[in-house]
């Protein structure tokens, strides 16, 4: 499965208040982080740099669909969909299809398949993290926060979730909660990859 891993920034009021680092998301997907080259700019807008968008027949700044995606990309998507239909309880196949849909920016469909996995196994922290990524990207902070809280119910020391919940709290204006979460990371997990990010984020509050 391909990967388009890079930091995601949410800007509110012109200030970077929250940062979700997608190397966390990469680890969840069992992919290695890859260097991401600058994506092409079409009609003044930047397209994501991934196989879906690179396979557009007439690349314009819009979501891929059946009318503008190369035949081999459409074929692969149909193969993944068929595998899910043929094996409706195979969470690996469902996950692969959901990841593909996420990369294709078909997030509404991806969410349904991620949620299906959670119905099969409600303790899948990796799937919850994928949903956090989608909802945060779409600035649906309420849903993102909901899944982060579910992760912390299962794993109270999940540093990724602690950091990301702090980012969302800061974006919602709850700077005290963000401060508490990021300070906890510095005190309890000083050697974690996110400790320095927590420190930098604290300086922005």
C-alpha positions as CSV (number, residue, x, y, z in Angstrom):
1,X,0.0,0.0,0.0
2,X,1.4,3.4,-1.0
3,X,1.9,6.2,1.5
4,X,1.8,10.0,1.3
5,X,3.1,10.7,4.7
6,X,3.9,14.3,5.7
7,X,3.0,16.7,8.6
8,X,-0.5,18.0,8.6
9,X,-1.0,21.5,9.9
10,X,-4.4,23.0,10.9
11,X,-4.4,26.8,10.6
12,X,-6.9,28.8,12.6
13,X,-6.6,32.6,12.8
14,X,-3.4,32.4,10.9
15,X,-1.6,30.7,13.8
16,X,-0.4,27.1,13.8
17,X,-2.1,25.8,16.9
18,X,-2.3,22.1,16.2
19,X,0.0,19.6,14.6
20,X,-0.6,15.9,13.8
21,X,2.5,14.3,12.6
22,X,1.7,11.6,10.1
23,X,4.8,9.5,10.8
24,X,2.5,8.3,13.6
25,X,-0.1,7.5,11.0
26,X,2.6,5.8,8.9
27,X,3.5,3.4,11.7
28,X,-0.1,2.5,12.1
29,X,-0.4,1.6,8.5
30,X,2.8,-0.5,8.7
31,X,4.4,1.6,6.0
32,X,7.7,3.3,6.1
33,X,7.8,7.1,6.0
34,X,8.8,8.2,2.5
35,X,10.2,11.6,1.4
36,X,7.3,13.5,-0.3
37,X,8.2,15.5,-3.4
38,X,6.4,18.8,-4.1
39,X,3.0,17.9,-5.7
40,X,2.0,19.5,-9.0
41,X,0.1,22.8,-9.1
42,X,-2.8,22.9,-11.5
43,X,-5.0,26.0,-12.0
44,X,-3.3,27.6,-9.1
45,X,-4.1,24.7,-6.7
46,X,-1.9,22.0,-5.4
47,X,-2.8,18.4,-6.0
48,X,-1.8,15.7,-3.5
49,X,1.3,13.7,-4.6
50,X,0.0,10.1,-4.6
51,X,-0.7,7.4,-7.2
52,X,-4.4,8.3,-7.3
53,X,-3.8,11.9,-8.3
54,X,-0.8,11.1,-10.4
55,X,-3.1,8.8,-12.4
56,X,-5.6,11.5,-13.4
57,X,-6.2,11.5,-17.1
58,X,-6.9,15.3,-17.1
59,X,-5.4,16.5,-13.9
60,X,-7.4,19.4,-12.4
61,X,-7.7,20.4,-8.8
62,X,-10.6,18.1,-7.8
63,X,-11.2,14.8,-6.2
64,X,-10.6,11.7,-8.3
65,X,-13.7,10.0,-9.7
66,X,-14.5,7.4,-12.3
67,X,-14.4,10.0,-15.1
68,X,-10.8,11.2,-14.6
69,X,-8.8,8.4,-13.1
70,X,-6.6,6.1,-15.2
71,X,-8.1,2.7,-16.0
72,X,-5.4,0.8,-14.0
73,X,-6.3,2.9,-10.9
74,X,-10.0,2.2,-11.3
75,X,-9.3,-1.4,-11.9
76,X,-7.3,-1.7,-8.7
77,X,-10.1,0.1,-6.7
78,X,-12.6,-2.3,-8.1
79,X,-10.4,-5.3,-7.2
80,X,-10.1,-4.1,-3.6
81,X,-13.9,-3.5,-3.5
82,X,-14.6,-7.0,-4.8
83,X,-12.2,-8.5,-2.3
84,X,-14.2,-6.9,0.5
85,X,-17.5,-8.1,-1.0
86,X,-16.2,-11.6,-1.3
87,X,-14.6,-11.6,2.2
88,X,-16.9,-9.2,4.3
89,X,-15.3,-10.1,7.6
90,X,-11.7,-10.0,6.5
91,X,-10.4,-6.9,8.3
92,X,-7.1,-6.8,6.4
93,X,-9.0,-6.6,3.1
94,X,-11.4,-4.0,4.5
95,X,-8.5,-2.0,5.9
96,X,-6.7,-2.0,2.5
97,X,-9.8,-0.8,0.7
98,X,-10.5,1.9,3.3
99,X,-6.9,3.1,3.1
100,X,-7.1,3.3,-0.6
101,X,-10.3,5.3,-0.4
102,X,-8.7,7.7,2.1
103,X,-5.8,8.2,-0.3
104,X,-8.3,8.9,-3.0
105,X,-10.0,11.5,-0.8
106,X,-13.2,9.4,-0.8
107,X,-13.4,9.9,2.9
108,X,-17.1,9.4,3.3
109,X,-16.8,5.9,2.0
110,X,-13.5,5.2,3.9
111,X,-15.2,6.2,7.2
112,X,-17.9,3.5,6.6
113,X,-15.3,0.8,6.1
114,X,-13.2,1.8,9.0
115,X,-16.3,1.8,11.2
116,X,-17.2,-1.6,9.9
117,X,-13.8,-2.9,11.2
118,X,-14.6,-1.4,14.6
119,X,-17.9,-3.2,14.7
120,X,-15.9,-6.4,14.2
121,X,-13.2,-5.5,16.7
122,X,-14.0,-2.4,18.8
123,X,-10.5,-2.3,20.3
124,X,-8.6,-1.4,17.1
125,X,-6.7,1.7,18.1
126,X,-5.1,1.8,14.7
127,X,-8.4,2.2,13.0
128,X,-9.5,4.8,15.4
129,X,-6.3,6.7,14.6
130,X,-7.2,6.5,10.9
131,X,-10.6,8.1,11.7
132,X,-8.9,10.8,13.8
133,X,-6.7,11.6,10.8
134,X,-9.7,11.9,8.5
135,X,-11.8,14.0,10.8
136,X,-8.9,16.3,11.7
137,X,-8.1,16.8,8.0
138,X,-11.8,17.7,7.5
139,X,-11.7,20.0,10.5
140,X,-14.4,18.0,12.2
141,X,-12.7,18.4,15.6
142,X,-15.7,17.0,17.6
143,X,-15.5,13.6,15.9
144,X,-11.7,13.5,16.0
145,X,-11.7,14.3,19.7
146,X,-14.3,11.6,20.3
147,X,-12.1,8.9,18.8
148,X,-9.0,10.2,20.6
149,X,-10.9,9.8,23.9
150,X,-11.8,6.3,22.9
151,X,-8.2,5.5,22.2
152,X,-7.2,6.8,25.7
153,X,-9.9,4.7,27.3
154,X,-8.1,1.7,25.9
155,X,-4.6,3.0,26.4
156,X,-4.3,5.9,28.8
157,X,-0.5,6.3,28.0
158,X,-0.9,6.5,24.2
159,X,1.4,9.4,23.6
160,X,0.1,10.0,20.0
161,X,-3.4,10.4,21.3
162,X,-2.3,12.6,24.2
163,X,-0.5,14.9,21.8
164,X,-3.3,15.1,19.2
165,X,-5.9,15.7,21.9
166,X,-3.8,18.6,23.0
167,X,-3.7,19.9,19.4
168,X,-7.5,19.7,19.1
169,X,-8.0,21.3,22.6
170,X,-5.8,24.2,21.5
171,X,-7.7,24.7,18.3
172,X,-11.0,24.7,20.3
173,X,-9.6,27.4,22.5
174,X,-9.1,25.2,25.6
175,X,-5.4,26.1,26.0
176,X,-5.3,25.0,29.6
177,X,-6.3,21.4,28.7
178,X,-3.7,21.5,25.8
179,X,-1.1,22.7,28.3
180,X,-1.9,19.9,30.7
181,X,-1.7,17.2,28.0
182,X,1.5,18.5,26.5
183,X,3.2,19.0,29.9
184,X,2.3,15.5,30.8
185,X,4.1,14.2,27.7
186,X,7.2,16.2,28.7
187,X,7.1,14.9,32.3
188,X,6.1,11.3,31.7
189,X,7.5,10.6,28.2
190,X,10.5,12.9,27.8
191,X,12.2,10.5,25.4
192,X,9.2,10.0,23.1
193,X,9.4,11.3,19.5
194,X,6.6,13.7,20.3
195,X,8.3,15.3,23.4
196,X,10.0,18.0,21.3
197,X,6.8,18.7,19.4
198,X,4.9,19.0,22.6
199,X,7.5,21.5,23.9
200,X,7.3,23.6,20.7
201,X,3.5,23.6,20.8
202,X,3.6,24.7,24.5
203,X,5.6,27.7,23.4
204,X,2.8,28.8,21.1
205,X,0.1,28.9,23.7
